[in-house]
Each structure stands twice: as structure tokens, then as C-alpha cells.
Amino acid sequence: MKSKGWLMLFVMLILTVALGGVSFFGLGEGRFLSVHRIHQGLDLSGGVDIVYEADNDSVEIAEMDAAISLLQERMDWNGWSEAEVAREGEKRIRVQIPGVENAEEAIESIGQTAQLIFVDSSGQVLLTGDMVSDAKAEMGTLSPGVAAEPYVSLTFNAEGKTRFAEATRANIGKVIYIVMDNESISAPIVQTVISDGQAMITGDFTRAEAETLASLIRAGSLPFDLNVIQMKNVGARLGADALQSGIFAGIVGFALVLMFMLITYKTLGIAAGWALVIYICLELVILSLFEVTLTLPGIAGIVLSIGMAVDANVVIYERIKEELTIGKTLRASVRVGFSRALSAILDGNITTLLAAMVLFYFGSGPIRGFATTLMIGILISMFTALVVARVIINNLILAGFHNPKYFGLRLK
């Protein structure tokens, strides 16, 4: 039996080392799943922070969503895939672009207003974006016997209705290009004359693609400009220092926690430390897999979830010690200890998870970064505390660690 326990511990050690190797070095030439593929936020890598405000007394939610879609598209067009665009309050939009050093150049590249036009194949402008009163993504059956599919419906104002009727009459069987900022975002073929001011853009769309196209078209007809009210640079050196400080704090915290667990719980402390190492590796792999943008508050969320993982271990181990004190066997104490601690651990973690979800839903920027890593950390920490640590403890017992004093119990 001892050999089986040592064999299982050896296998777990190999798996832990392999997981650690993947989390640091990654897989393949692209270093997939590694820490090097985790995107760094503005506060860690440096960049620019820009706040826009709508130049209008009242702004509808749909209009703000359209403006956000427009800015996000412009981020993508400029190759700033890690940029974040989020609404702040009723009239403001915050844009954070990591890795960019000059805020004024970024603003010039992004621009402030959308330029939406409808042109024919010769480049002649047929309509402009301000002639579109609304654009919506909808689902419907476009021909008999065909399943419903996404499309974009357009509604024109009075001038647009007349101009679009003339445009479709002159371009039957031809393409009318919808151009945003000199980039074609759609190229529908005119099937018939459209004189009622209502049009459909069809194609092989997904629901999300139809929503994006509708948002871009609405953005081209926004009744307001976006004015820059704040801009600032975050130096790369400052971001690098913040990252190093965050990592150092995490290492010191982990070391202190590990020392406490080893001194207080002996063999159980080994299991807790081992589970925490697996937790950290899994956290890094998942952050890389889902391309989460890591911020300094995000690092705080990881450190906090490490503390919660240890807290779960403490609850379990104290229950185990209580069972040992009343004379139960080591195996029975472990089984009952995990069982009795389960409800308390679930209650504590679920309430924290709900709080993190509220922060993620209502927050933006760094607050979302904190909430994201905290949610991921809570889920992983429950797995490592309740499953991984239990497997390690059971195999340590199987390998011959039977004396209760090795499990933090003080014998008289």
C-alpha cells in the first residue's frame, strides 16, 4: 500500500511540474497557455488613457453603444487589439490603449466622429450617415422554406428615403458600398427599387456580426460629436515597476502563507502548499487561455483568492484536528473533516463570487480586472482546496504518514 501511495504522489509531482512548465514556457512556438501570452493592462505595460464625452445634453443608451462599437472598431483597425473601450456614466466613454506612448497621436488616429457614406461602384456618394435614422439587427425568414437568419434593417429619414430610392433605381443588380472611415463595412447587391425608406442588408451574418454592423451604421448617424475631455500618458517604466511590485508582493505573501501552514499543520501544510502551487499554475493557464487582460488590481484579485484558498484549507484542517482529538482514526477524520467543512467553504466562496460578479457587471476598467481574476481564482481555489488537497492528503496517509502529530495535533 505504501508503494501505491508514493507512486501516486510521484505521478502528481510529475503532473505539477508539467503544469508549471506549460504555465511558464507554454506550448509550441507561440508559447500557447503560457504567462507570456497574458495581456497586460494599461497600468502594467504603460500606454494612454482617454476620456470622451458626448457633445449633447441627453444621449440614448443605443447611441452610446453605437459610439462604443465605433471606437472599438477603430482600435481594431489600428492594431490595438488589447485596447479597452468602456462606458462611464451617461455621456462618457473611457478608452485605454496599452503600449502606446503618445496620447495626442492616438486621438488623431482614432478620430472624433464617424464618417459613414453609401457609394456606388464608381465611388460616387449616394447618401451620408446622417440620412439613416435607425439600424437594427433582426432575425427573420428572408425566403420561403428557409430558416430564419440574422440581417440588418435600415430606416431612412425623409431625405434619405428619396435619395435611397434614386440610388437603388440607378443600381439594380449592382453593389452599393457602405463605407465607414474609408473602410467598406458592407457591400449589399441591390435587388429592387426601395422607395419606402426601409431596407435590409443580408448576408452570411452571425447574430453578433449583424449587431456589430448595425452599431457601426448607427454610429455613422450619431446626433452628437465625441469631445476629448481628458487624456494622460502612463509611462512604460511606471507600469513595469508596478508589475514587479505586484509579483514581489504575491511571492512574499505566498511564502509567508506557506510557512504558516507548514508550522501549524505539518503534513497538512505540505498538502496545502502543493495545492496552492497547482492553483497558481492553473490560474496562469486560464488567464492565458481566455486572453484576460491583467491589471494591477487583477493581481490583487489573484492574491486575495490565494488567501481564500488557504482559508478553505484552514477550515478543513481544523475540522480534521477536531475529529482526531475525539479519538477517530486518521482516515475517518479526513473524510469527516472535508464533509463538515464543505458547507462553510461553499457559503463563503459563493457570497464572495456573487460580490465579484456584481463588481464585474457594474464596474469598468481596473474594477473589472479585479473582479475577473477574483472570480477565476475563487473557482480554482475551491477545486484545489476540496479536490486536489484531499487527493494529496489521502496519498500521504497511504504512503505511511499515520502519526497524528504529523498532522498538527498536539499529543499530551
Secondary structure as UniProt FT lines:
FT   HELIX           2..25
FT   TURN            28..31
FT   HELIX           35..37
FT   STRAND          39..40
FT   HELIX           42..45
FT   STRAND          47..54
FT   HELIX           61..77
FT   TURN            78..79
FT   TURN            81..82
FT   STRAND          84..88
FT   TURN            89..91
FT   STRAND          92..98
FT   HELIX           103..110
FT   STRAND          116..119
FT   TURN            121..122
FT   STRAND          125..128
FT   HELIX           129..131
FT   STRAND          132..140
FT   TURN            144..145
FT   STRAND          149..156
FT   HELIX           158..170
FT   TURN            172..173
FT   STRAND          177..180
FT   TURN            181..182
FT   STRAND          183..186
FT   STRAND          198..201
FT   HELIX           207..219
FT   TURN            220..221
FT   STRAND          226..234
FT   HELIX           236..265
FT   HELIX           267..289
FT   TURN            290..291
FT   STRAND          293..294
FT   HELIX           296..325
FT   TURN            326..327
FT   HELIX           330..362
FT   HELIX           366..383
FT   HELIX           384..388
FT   HELIX           389..398
FT   TURN            399..400
FT   HELIX           404..407
//
